Amino acid sequence: MGTVLKTLDAGSRAVSFLLGGLAIALAFAAMATASSAAEITDWAGQVLGWTFVCLLASLILICLFSWIRLLRDGTTPATEVWFQAGVQAANGVTTLALTFTLLGISLGIGSLAGQDLTPDTIQSVIRRMTANFSMAFMTTVIGLPISALLRSLLIVTDARNRCIEGGGLVRRN
């Protein structure tokens, strides 16, 4: 029963951190752009796509859950499992961002295929192409820093746990 409660507690804390971080990011974005939260949310859905947003949130949640378990478990043998799970999820954020970048570029180039470029159609063709390129580059701009931040959080916490365990930093092989 204790393991279930630990897992539920870590899960609820991870969700709280995710939602709190989202609220703070939304507030900063609203201040920086003078847009409403609804406008920013609509932009995220249009430019990034809801698939990217949901997958990103899932990977961030896994990282936060692993980080909380690292903090809570301290120096137990399970710590290595949570560290590796969190780092792999953070690497998954990088992979997701780069995959959507390549997808956006492919869709942008693909939108040119089979299109007759005439003076009448050039604006609509370029508009579709640049919308896909926008998605491509924004997923990278958002995903890579988030991945680096999550990875740093996990690595520093793991190093802290190792210092506490051995009375000093113990290096990995």
N, C-alpha and C positions, 0 to 999 in steps of 0.2 A: 504494500500500500504506500510505503514511503517513496518508492521509486516513481509511482504514478503521480503522487503529489508534487514531487520534485520536477517532473516533466511538465505537468500542468502549470506550475508556478513559473518555470523558465519560459514556457510558451506564452503565457499571458504577459510576462515582462517584455518578451521580444516583440509581441504585437503592440504593446504600449510604446516601446522605443520607436518602432516603425511609424506608428500613427503620429507620435509626437514630433519625430523628425520630418515627417511629411507636412505637418502643420507649420513648423518653423520654416521649412523650405518654401512653402506656399506664401507665408507672410513676407519673407525676404523678396520673393519674386514679385509679389504685389507692390511692395515698396519700390523696388527697382524699376518696374515697368509702368507703374500707375494704372495697372489693370486690376479688375476684380478677380476673386478666386474662381468664379465661374468661367471667365474669359481664359484664364490660365489653364484650367482643366480642359476646356474645349480645345485650346491650342495643343495641349499634350496629346489629346485623342486624335487630332487631325494630323499633326506633324509626326509624332512618334508612333502612333498606332496603339490601340489598347492591348494588342498581343504583347508588344514589347514592354509596356508599362506593367502588365500583370506578371510576366515572366521575371522582370527586374525586381518587382516587389517580392515575389516568391524567393528569389535568390538572396535578397537582402534579409528577409525574414530568417532564412536558414543560417546566414552568417551571424545575425544577432542572437539567435537561439544558441548557436555554438559558443559565441562569446560569453553569454550569460552562464552557460555550463562551465566554461573555463574559469570564470570568476568564482563560481560557487564551488566547484569540485576541487579547486586549488591544485594540490599536488598528487592527486590519486592517479592510478594507472589509466583510468578512463579519460584523463585530460588529453592525452595524445590523440585519441579518437576524435574528440571534439575539436581540437586544434586542426587536425587534418580535414575534417568535414567542413569547418569554416573556411579554411584556405581554398579548398576545392570549390566551394560555393562562390567565393570572391573571384576565383579564376573563371568560374562560369559566367560572372557578370562581364568580364572582359570578352569572353568568347561570344556571349550574346550580343554585346555592342558591335563587335567586329562582323559578326554574321549579319546583323541588320544593316550595317554599313554596306557590305557587299550586295545584300538584297536590294537596297535602295538604288545603288549604282546600276545593278542589273536591270531593275525595273525602269530606271530612267533611260538607259540605252535601249531597252526593249520597246519603250514607248515610241521610239523613232522608227523601228522596223515596221515596214508595211504602210507607213504614212506618206502621203503625197505632200511634199512641201511646196506649197504655193503661197503667194503673198496673202491669200485669204486665210490659210490654215496655220501659218507659221506661229502666230501668237498662242493658239490653243495647244499646239504640239510642244512648244517651249514651256508653257505653263505646267503641263503634265510632267515633263521631264524634270523641271526644277523642283517641283513638289516632291518627287521621289528622291532627288539629290539632297533636298533639305532634310528628309527623314534619315537618309544615309549618314550625313555628317552630324546631325544632332544626337543620334543614338551613340555615336562615338564620343562626342563632347560631354555627354551626360554619363555614359557608362564607364569610361576609363577612370575618371577621378573618383567615382563612387567605389569602384573596384580597388583602387589604390588605398583609399581611406579605410575600407573594410579590412583589407589585408594588413595594413599597419596596425589597426586596432587589435587584431588577433595576434600578430607577432609580438607586439609590445606586451600584451597581457600574458602570453606564454612565457616571455622572457622574465616578466615580473614573478610569475609562479615559480620558475626555475631558480631565481635568486632567493626567494623565500625558502624553497625546499633545501637548497644546499648551502645556504649562508653566503652565497655568491653566485655569479652567473656561471652556469654549466652549459658549455657549447654543445650543439648537436653534431653528430658525426656526419 
